[in-house]
Amino acid sequence: MLGIHGDNAPMNTERPAFVWTIAGSDSGGGAGIQADLATIQDLGCHGCSVITTVTAQSSVAVTLVEPVSAAMLMAQLTTLLSDLPPKAIKIGLLADQTQVALLADWIASFKIHYPSVPVIVDPVMVASCGDALAVDNCQDIKSAAKSALDFKPFKGLIELITPNVLELGRLTHSDVSTKAQFAAAALALSQSLDCSVLAKGGDVSFGSTDILADTHAQTHASTYAQTQANVHVIALDSNGWDLALAEDYLVCRQVRASSKLHQNGRFWLACQRVNTRHNHGSGCTLSSAIAAVLAQGFVLQDAVVVAKAYVSQGLSAAIGLGQGPGPLARTGWPNDLSRYAKINLCDGNFISHHLNQHLDVRCDLVATVLSATDQATAQVRIASTPPQNILSHGFKVLDADLGVYPVVSDLTMLEGLLAAGVKTVQLRIKTDISELTTAELAESDLGKSALSRCESGEPELIGSELEAQIQTAIALGKHFNAQLFINDHWQLAIKYHAFGVHLGQEDLAVTDLAAIQAAGLALGISSHSYFELLLAHQYSPSYIALGHIFPTTTKQMPSAPQGLAKLKHYVALLQDHYPLVAIGGIDLTNLAKVKATGVGNIAVVRAITKAKDPLAAFAELSQAWEQCSLSEELAVNHELGAKHE
């Protein structure tokens, strides 16, 4: 039986998540409810529709816009909720202020019973053909479009609003011609509506910022000529925009289930502009794709980057159907890494806060780790390795798969594993006692020392003990010719020439990556989401860790368990680019299921460190992993043989 996209994957029999689209009907089929439902299904969910408006629309014109009655709008909402409650809601075209008020009241009531269901608003005002859509009584389309609907009734009720440049300017009553003005308006809108904002800059170079000042044909002809002329050319216009890129601005505001690192962050998301006039329904597609990804348990930042990649794919494959712009193609879940946006952090507030905390805890350690000579050497390395070289050259490439990758905190256990033939291992010694559980404090000599010395006002002594342990560990790694990664303590790893360093996302903000690269060390980076793995990818590390897959008690985690379905998506995106390591709660009971996702390596902590015989536990895990790999290889060979028969 064929899968959803016509491949030979087995049919998914699990009940899909329900996603509602509350929007207008496009009789031409390229935007509105029609585009939303196609997108939602294409991304693996079941779409339900609440129609707000019926439009007489083609690819070249909107000739009539007629709202449904208030009774019909409410009847659709009530009927659907009684049987098909949503996991996410997308709101598109609302015909008038009355519909805005009705829907805001309904959402307020809905949120009492479904507080965690995200609501995404696409403040549609103008169709791709240039005609206004949100109008009062459909009298004067152009004059009505000049006065935008007031979305303030949605304040505090929605998770995200996705205005384009025209809509952003009208919603904030501001000039958004320059990149700085655009970002400031997005931030102001976020504060005004108490929600996250994705301000879409894809149409910012369409000539005039007021779409009513130009005809549809002039607008698209101008855009197409501009983008064609700027292919492969990095050039900024006078307002600060890169004409070769589609740049969106994401303002996060208390994002649910997100790590604190990105919960309130601000980011530019940039990808190559797609040179096509066939962009009908691109805004509808983006917002409904965000809703569909959110409905499957991803955090908001993940949903945004996946949806942007989906739109990029759809634009690239779009074709014309009528005389005007054609609709986006539906191309399935995006697994082409080149389609994903480059992420640029714009807000350093968290980084500054984290850096201060980092130095408060380890100020003496940071000051004493490197000698004056070592510090001078590091400065020379940093100066000779500009940050952009990290992206162009990347870090050390690993020679072989990591397989089963133990993570330990004890030197005795480390030495035993190395003596038993383990070739890749990580030493993770926690020095922030806030991360240690009571049991870990009792079991760890370093933890007990840290606690007693903090109580006695002598935290600086942690540095010498830590340095001695890491120095010994690195020496053991070299003696046994193993790939030993030091977790977090990059200065010591450089000083004693470790094989590699492993960093968390929060460590990237306070680590000199150029110094690590210049020292020739390998780099592993943790990730807990699409957004974080894309950030990790931008540093071109030696490997990327994906987790935590299952619930774990080894450390306090900044996010919810990722699960196997998400892991499978991450692997599909990155498996051809990096060694990938799944981590978090993995043991013999679930190892085969993890392997079935296609991930090549697993990191194990408690399955070894809490075992009665850690060496025997490692051997058993390794044997089971190899058996899974062999079974997988036999299955592939059998499938290939069947095709040739």
C-alpha positions in Angstrom: 0.0 0.0 0.0 1.3 3.4 -0.9 2.1 6.1 1.6 0.6 9.6 1.6 3.0 10.9 -1.1 2.8 7.9 -3.3 6.0 6.3 -2.1 6.4 2.7 -0.9 6.3 3.6 2.8 3.7 1.8 4.8 0.4 3.6 5.2 0.2 5.4 8.5 -2.8 4.1 10.4 -2.5 6.4 13.4 -5.2 9.1 13.7 -3.8 12.4 12.5 -4.0 15.6 14.4 -6.9 17.9 13.7 -6.1 21.3 12.4 -8.8 24.0 11.8 -8.6 26.7 9.3 -11.0 29.6 9.8 -10.8 31.6 6.6 -12.3 32.6 3.3 -13.0 30.4 0.3 -11.0 31.0 -2.9 -13.1 29.8 -5.8 -9.9 29.6 -7.9 -8.5 27.0 -5.5 -5.1 28.6 -5.0 -5.4 30.4 -1.6 -7.7 30.6 1.4 -9.5 27.5 2.7 -8.6 25.5 -0.4 -4.8 26.1 0.0 -5.0 25.6 3.8 -6.7 22.2 3.5 -4.2 21.0 0.9 -1.3 22.1 3.0 -2.6 20.6 6.2 -3.1 17.2 4.6 0.2 17.4 2.8 1.9 17.8 6.2 0.2 14.8 7.7 -2.8 16.3 9.5 -6.5 16.3 9.0 -8.0 19.7 8.1 -11.3 21.1 9.2 -12.7 24.3 7.8 -14.8 27.2 9.1 -15.6 29.5 6.2 -15.8 33.2 7.0 -16.2 34.5 3.6 -17.0 33.4 0.0 -15.0 35.1 -2.7 -15.6 35.2 -6.4 -11.9 34.9 -7.3 -9.6 33.7 -10.1 -5.8 34.0 -10.5 -6.2 37.6 -11.9 -9.1 39.2 -9.9 -11.4 39.2 -6.9 -14.8 40.4 -8.2 -17.0 39.8 -5.1 -16.5 39.2 -1.4 -19.5 38.1 0.7 -19.2 37.3 4.4 -21.2 34.4 5.9 -23.8 35.3 8.6 -22.8 35.5 12.2 -25.1 32.5 12.8 -23.4 30.4 10.2 -19.9 31.3 11.5 -20.8 30.3 15.1 -22.7 27.2 14.0 -19.6 25.9 12.2 -17.4 26.5 15.2 -19.9 24.8 17.6 -20.5 21.8 15.4 -16.8 21.1 14.8 -15.8 21.5 18.4 -18.4 18.9 19.5 -16.7 16.2 17.4 -13.3 17.2 16.0 -11.5 19.4 18.6 -8.4 21.0 17.1 -4.7 20.6 18.0 -4.1 23.9 16.3 -6.1 26.7 14.7 -5.2 28.9 11.8 -7.2 32.1 11.2 -7.1 33.7 7.8 -9.5 36.1 6.0 -12.0 37.8 8.3 -14.4 40.0 6.3 -15.1 42.7 8.8 -14.7 43.9 12.4 -17.9 42.1 13.4 -16.2 38.8 12.6 -13.1 39.8 14.4 -15.1 40.5 17.6 -17.2 37.3 17.3 -14.2 35.1 16.8 -12.2 36.8 19.6 -15.1 36.1 22.1 -15.3 32.5 20.9 -11.5 32.0 21.3 -11.6 33.4 24.8 -14.2 30.8 25.7 -12.4 28.1 23.8 -9.1 28.8 25.6 -10.7 28.1 29.0 -11.1 24.5 28.1 -8.2 24.2 25.6 -5.5 26.5 26.9 -2.6 24.8 25.1 -4.1 24.8 21.6 -2.1 27.4 19.5 -3.9 29.9 17.4 -2.2 31.4 14.4 -3.5 34.6 12.7 -2.7 35.5 9.1 -4.1 39.1 8.8 -5.1 38.8 5.2 -6.0 42.1 3.6 -5.1 41.9 0.0 -5.1 39.0 -2.5 -2.1 38.1 -4.6 -3.7 39.8 -7.6 -3.7 43.1 -5.7 -7.4 43.3 -4.9 -8.6 43.9 -1.3 -10.3 41.1 0.6 -11.2 42.2 4.1 -14.0 44.8 3.4 -17.0 46.1 5.1 -20.2 45.3 3.1 -18.1 45.0 -0.1 -18.7 48.5 -1.2 -15.4 50.3 -2.0 -12.7 47.7 -2.1 -9.7 50.0 -2.4 -10.9 52.6 0.1 -11.8 49.9 2.6 -8.4 48.3 2.3 -6.8 51.5 3.3 -8.2 51.1 6.8 -7.0 47.8 8.3 -9.1 45.7 10.6 -8.4 46.1 14.3 -6.9 42.9 15.7 -6.6 44.2 19.2 -9.6 42.0 20.4 -7.2 39.0 19.9 -4.7 40.4 22.4 -3.5 37.6 24.7 -5.6 35.0 22.9 -3.3 34.0 20.0 0.2 32.6 19.8 1.4 34.1 16.5 0.4 36.7 13.9 2.0 36.6 10.4 1.7 40.0 8.6 3.5 40.7 5.4 5.1 44.1 4.9 1.9 45.8 3.8 -0.1 44.4 6.6 2.6 45.1 9.2 2.6 48.8 8.2 -1.2 49.1 8.4 -1.5 47.2 11.7 1.1 49.4 13.4 0.3 52.6 11.4 4.0 53.0 10.7 6.4 53.3 7.9 8.2 50.0 7.3 10.3 50.9 4.3 13.7 50.2 6.0 14.8 47.0 7.6 15.2 48.7 10.9 11.7 50.1 10.7 10.3 46.7 9.8 11.9 45.1 12.8 10.7 47.9 15.1 7.2 47.6 13.9 7.2 43.8 14.4 8.3 44.2 18.0 5.7 46.9 18.6 3.0 44.6 17.2 4.2 41.8 19.5 3.9 44.0 22.5 0.5 45.4 21.3 -1.1 42.0 20.8 0.9 40.1 23.5 1.9 37.4 21.1 4.8 36.3 18.9 5.1 37.9 15.4 6.5 36.5 12.2 6.9 39.6 10.0 7.2 38.4 6.4 9.7 40.3 4.3 9.4 38.2 1.1 7.5 41.0 -0.7 9.5 43.9 0.7 11.3 44.5 -2.6 8.1 44.5 -4.7 8.6 48.2 -5.6 6.0 50.3 -3.8 5.3 49.4 -0.2 1.6 50.2 -0.9 0.2 47.4 -3.1 -2.7 49.6 -4.0 -0.5 52.1 -5.7 0.5 49.6 -8.4 -1.3 47.0 -10.5 -0.6 43.3 -9.9 1.1 43.0 -13.2 3.5 45.9 -12.6 4.3 44.6 -9.1 5.2 41.1 -10.1 7.1 42.2 -13.2 9.2 44.6 -11.1 9.9 41.9 -8.5 10.8 39.2 -11.1 13.2 41.6 -12.8 14.8 42.6 -9.5 15.3 39.0 -8.3 16.6 37.8 -11.7 19.1 40.7 -11.8 20.3 39.9 -8.3 20.8 36.1 -8.5 24.1 35.1 -6.9 24.8 38.8 -6.1 25.0 40.0 -2.5 23.7 43.5 -2.6 21.8 45.7 -0.1 19.3 48.2 -1.3 19.3 51.7 0.3 16.9 50.5 3.0 19.2 47.7 4.2 17.5 44.7 2.5 19.4 42.0 0.7 17.6 41.8 -2.7 18.7 38.2 -3.2 17.1 37.0 0.0 13.6 36.6 1.5 14.1 37.8 5.0 11.5 37.4 7.8 11.7 38.7 11.3 10.5 36.4 14.2 9.7 38.0 17.5 9.1 35.4 20.1 7.0 36.2 23.2 6.8 33.6 26.0 6.8 30.7 23.6 5.2 27.7 25.3 7.4 24.6 25.7 10.4 26.4 24.3 13.8 26.5 26.0 14.5 29.7 28.0 17.3 30.4 25.6 14.9 31.2 22.7 11.6 31.7 24.5 11.7 35.5 24.1 14.3 35.8 21.4 14.3 37.8 18.2 15.6 36.3 15.0 16.1 37.2 11.3 15.3 34.1 9.1 16.8 34.4 5.7 16.6 32.1 2.7 17.3 32.5 -1.0 14.5 34.3 -2.9 12.7 32.0 -5.3 12.4 33.7 -8.7 8.8 33.0 -9.6 5.6 34.9 -10.2 3.6 31.8 -9.2 3.1 32.7 -5.5 -0.7 32.7 -5.2 -1.6 31.6 -1.6 1.9 31.8 -0.2 0.8 33.5 3.0 -2.1 31.1 3.5 0.2 28.2 2.9 2.8 29.5 5.4 0.3 30.1 8.2 -1.5 26.8 7.7 1.8 24.9 7.6 2.8 26.5 10.9 -0.4 25.3 12.4 0.0 21.8 11.0 3.5 21.5 12.4 2.5 22.9 15.8 -0.4 20.3 15.9 2.2 17.6 15.8 3.9 18.7 19.0 6.7 20.9 17.7 7.5 24.2 19.3 6.7 27.5 17.6 10.2 28.2 16.4 10.3 24.8 14.8 7.0 25.3 13.1 8.1 28.5 11.6 11.3 27.2 10.1 9.7 24.0 8.8 6.8 26.0 7.3 9.2 28.5 5.6 11.1 25.6 4.1 7.8 24.1 2.9 6.8 27.4 1.2 10.3 27.7 -0.4 9.9 24.2 -1.9 6.3 25.0 -3.0 7.4 28.2 -4.8 10.2 26.4 -6.6 7.9 23.8 -8.0 4.9 26.1 -8.6 3.5 26.4 -12.1 0.9 28.7 -13.7 -2.6 27.4 -14.1 -4.6 30.5 -15.3 -3.5 33.8 -16.7 -2.3 35.1 -13.3 0.1 33.7 -10.6 -0.2 30.0 -10.0 -0.6 28.4 -6.6 2.3 26.8 -4.7 3.0 23.1 -5.3 2.4 20.7 -2.4 5.7 18.9 -2.0 5.5 17.1 1.3 7.5 17.5 4.5 10.7 19.5 3.7 13.8 17.4 4.0 16.1 19.5 1.8 18.5 21.3 4.2 19.2 24.0 1.6 15.5 25.1 1.8 15.8 26.0 5.5 16.5 29.5 6.6 19.7 30.8 8.1 19.0 32.0 11.6 20.5 35.2 12.9 20.0 36.1 16.6 19.1 39.7 17.0 18.6 40.0 20.8 21.6 39.6 23.0 19.7 40.1 26.3 19.7 36.4 27.2 23.3 35.9 26.1 24.4 38.7 28.4 22.3 37.4 31.3 23.7 33.9 30.7 27.3 35.1 30.4 27.0 36.9 33.7 25.6 33.8 35.4 28.3 31.7 33.8 31.1 34.0 35.0 29.5 34.3 38.5 29.6 30.6 38.9 33.0 29.9 37.4 34.9 33.2 37.5 37.9 31.8 39.3 37.9 28.7 37.1 37.9 30.8 33.9 40.7 33.0 35.3 42.9 30.1 36.3 42.3 27.5 33.6 44.7 29.1 31.1 48.2 30.3 31.9 49.2 33.7 30.6 51.2 32.0 27.8 48.2 29.8 26.9 45.9 32.8 26.9 48.2 34.7 24.6 48.4 31.7 22.3 44.6 31.4 22.2 44.3 35.1 21.3 46.7 34.5 18.4 44.6 31.6 17.2 41.4 33.6 17.6 42.8 36.5 15.7 44.0 34.2 12.8 40.6 32.4 12.6 37.8 34.8 11.8 34.3 33.6 12.7 33.2 33.2 9.1 35.9 30.5 8.6 34.1 28.3 11.1 31.2 28.2 8.7 33.3 27.7 5.6 35.6 25.0 6.9 33.8 23.5 9.8 35.3 21.4 12.6 37.2 18.1 12.5 35.4 15.4 10.5 35.0 12.1 12.4 36.6 9.1 10.7 34.0 6.5 11.7 30.6 6.1 13.2 30.4 6.6 16.9 28.0 3.6 17.5 27.1 3.3 21.1 28.6 6.5 22.7 28.9 6.4 26.5 28.6 9.6 28.6 30.2 9.3 32.0 31.2 11.5 34.9 33.6 9.2 36.8 37.3 8.6 36.0 37.3 5.0 37.2 34.4 4.1 34.9 36.0 6.1 32.1 39.3 4.1 32.4 37.4 0.8 32.5 35.5 1.5 29.4 38.6 2.7 27.5 40.5 -0.4 28.6 37.6 -2.5 27.4 38.0 -1.1 23.9 35.5 1.8 23.8 36.7 4.2 21.1 34.3 7.2 21.6 33.3 8.5 25.0 32.3 11.7 26.6 33.3 13.0 30.0 30.6 15.1 31.5 31.5 16.6 34.9 28.9 19.0 36.3 30.3 21.9 38.2 27.0 23.9 38.6 25.5 22.2 41.7 22.1 23.5 40.7 22.0 20.8 38.0 22.8 18.0 40.4 20.2 15.9 42.1 20.5 15.0 45.8 21.5 11.4 44.7 24.2 12.8 42.3 25.6 15.0 45.0 25.9 12.0 47.3 27.5 9.8 44.7 29.9 12.4 43.2 33.1 13.2 45.0 33.3 16.4 42.9 29.7 17.2 43.8 30.3 16.7 47.5 33.4 18.9 47.3 31.5 21.6 45.4 28.7 21.6 47.9 30.9 21.8 51.0 33.2 24.4 49.6 30.3 26.6 48.4 29.0 26.4 51.9 32.4 27.4 53.4 32.9 30.2 50.9 35.6 28.4 48.9 34.2 27.6 45.4 37.5 28.5 43.8 39.0 25.1 44.8 36.6 23.4 42.4 38.8 24.6 39.6 41.9 22.8 40.6 40.1 19.5 41.2 38.2 19.8 37.9 41.4 20.6 36.0 43.2 17.6 37.4 40.3 15.2 36.5 40.0 16.5 33.0 43.8 16.4 32.5 43.8 12.8 33.6 40.8 11.9 31.4 42.5 13.4 28.3 45.7 11.5 29.1 43.7 8.3 29.3 42.0 9.0 26.0 45.3 9.5 24.3 46.8 6.3 25.9 43.9 4.2 24.6 43.8 6.0 21.2 40.1 7.0 21.8 38.0 9.9 20.7 37.4 11.6 24.1 35.0 14.5 24.1 35.0 16.9 27.1 31.6 18.3 27.9 31.4 22.0 28.4 35.0 22.8 29.7 36.5 23.9 26.4 39.3 25.9 27.9 40.7 22.9 29.6 40.1 20.7 26.5 42.2 23.1 24.5 44.9 23.4 27.2 45.4 19.6 27.4 44.7 18.9 23.7 41.6 16.8 24.0 40.2 15.1 20.9 37.0 17.1 21.1 34.5 19.2 23.0 30.8 18.8 23.4 28.6 21.9 24.0 25.0 22.6 24.7 23.1 25.3 22.9 23.4 27.6 25.9 27.2 27.2 25.8 27.5 28.4 22.3 26.8 32.0 23.4 29.8 32.0 25.8 32.3 29.9 24.0 35.2 30.9 21.7 34.4 28.5 18.9 37.2 30.0 16.8 39.7 29.0 19.4 38.4 25.4 19.5 38.6 25.2 15.8 42.1 26.7 15.6 43.2 24.1 18.2 42.1 21.3 15.9 39.5 19.9 18.2 36.3 18.1 17.1 33.0 19.7 18.2 29.7 18.1 19.1 26.6 20.2 19.7 23.4 19.3 21.5 20.0 20.1 20.0 16.5 19.7 21.2 14.4 21.0 18.2 14.5 21.8 14.5 15.4 25.3 15.4 18.4 24.3 17.5 19.7 21.7 15.1 19.6 24.4 12.4 21.6 26.7 14.7 24.0 23.8 15.3 24.3 23.2 11.5 25.4 26.8 11.0 28.6 26.0 13.0 29.4 23.0 10.9 30.2 20.7 13.9 31.7 17.3 13.9 28.4 15.7 15.0 25.0 16.8 16.2 23.3 15.2 19.2 19.5 14.9 19.0 17.5 14.7 22.2 16.3 14.0 24.6 14.3 11.3 23.0 12.7 9.8 26.1 12.2 11.1 29.6 15.5 11.2 31.5 16.6 12.1 35.0 20.3 12.6 34.4 19.9 16.3 34.1 17.4 19.1 34.1 16.2 19.4 30.5 15.1 22.7 28.9 12.4 21.0 26.7 10.0 18.1 26.5 11.1 14.7 25.3 11.4 14.7 21.5 10.0 11.2 20.9 10.6 8.9 17.9 8.5 10.7 15.4 10.4 13.9 15.7 13.7 12.0 15.7 12.8 10.5 12.4 12.2 13.9 10.9 15.5 15.2 12.2 17.4 12.2 10.8 15.7 12.6 7.4 16.9 16.2 7.2 20.5 15.8 8.5 21.6 12.2 7.9 23.5 13.0 4.7 25.3 15.9 6.3 26.5 14.9 9.8 27.0 12.0 12.1 23.8 12.1 14.3 23.6 10.9 17.9 20.3 10.2 19.6 20.4 10.7 23.3 18.1 10.6 26.3 16.6 7.7 28.1 17.9 5.1 25.6 18.4 1.5 26.8 17.9 -2.1 25.7 14.1 -1.8 25.9 13.8 0.9 23.3 17.1 0.7 21.4 15.6 -1.1 18.4 12.8 1.5 18.0 15.5 4.3 18.0 17.5 2.4 15.3 14.4 2.2 13.2 14.3 6.0 12.8 17.6 5.7 10.8 19.8 7.5 13.3 23.4 6.1 13.1 24.5 6.5 16.7 23.2 6.6 20.3 24.6 8.2 23.4 23.9 6.3 26.6 24.2 7.6 30.2 22.1 5.8 32.9 22.0 2.6 30.9 25.7 2.3 31.6 26.4 4.5 34.7 23.6 3.0 36.8 24.2 -0.6 35.7 25.6 -3.1 38.2 28.3 -4.0 35.7 28.9 -0.9 33.4 31.3 -2.8 31.1 28.9 -5.7 30.6 26.1 -3.2 30.0 28.1 -1.4 27.3 28.9 -4.7 25.6 25.3 -5.8 25.6 24.1 -2.4 24.3 26.8 -2.5 21.5 25.9 -6.0 20.5 22.2 -5.1 20.3 22.9 -2.0 18.3 25.1 -4.0 15.8 22.4 -6.6 15.5 19.9 -3.9 14.7 22.3 -2.5 12.0 22.7 -6.0 10.6 19.0 -6.6 10.4 18.5 -3.2 8.7 21.2 -4.0 6.1 19.6 -7.4 5.4 16.2 -5.8 5.0 17.6 -3.2 2.5 19.4 -6.0 0.5 16.2 -8.0 0.4 14.3 -5.1 -0.9 16.9 -4.3 -3.6 16.9 -8.0 -4.6 13.1 -8.0 -4.9 13.1 -5.0 -7.2 15.6 -6.7 -9.6 13.6 -9.9 -9.8 
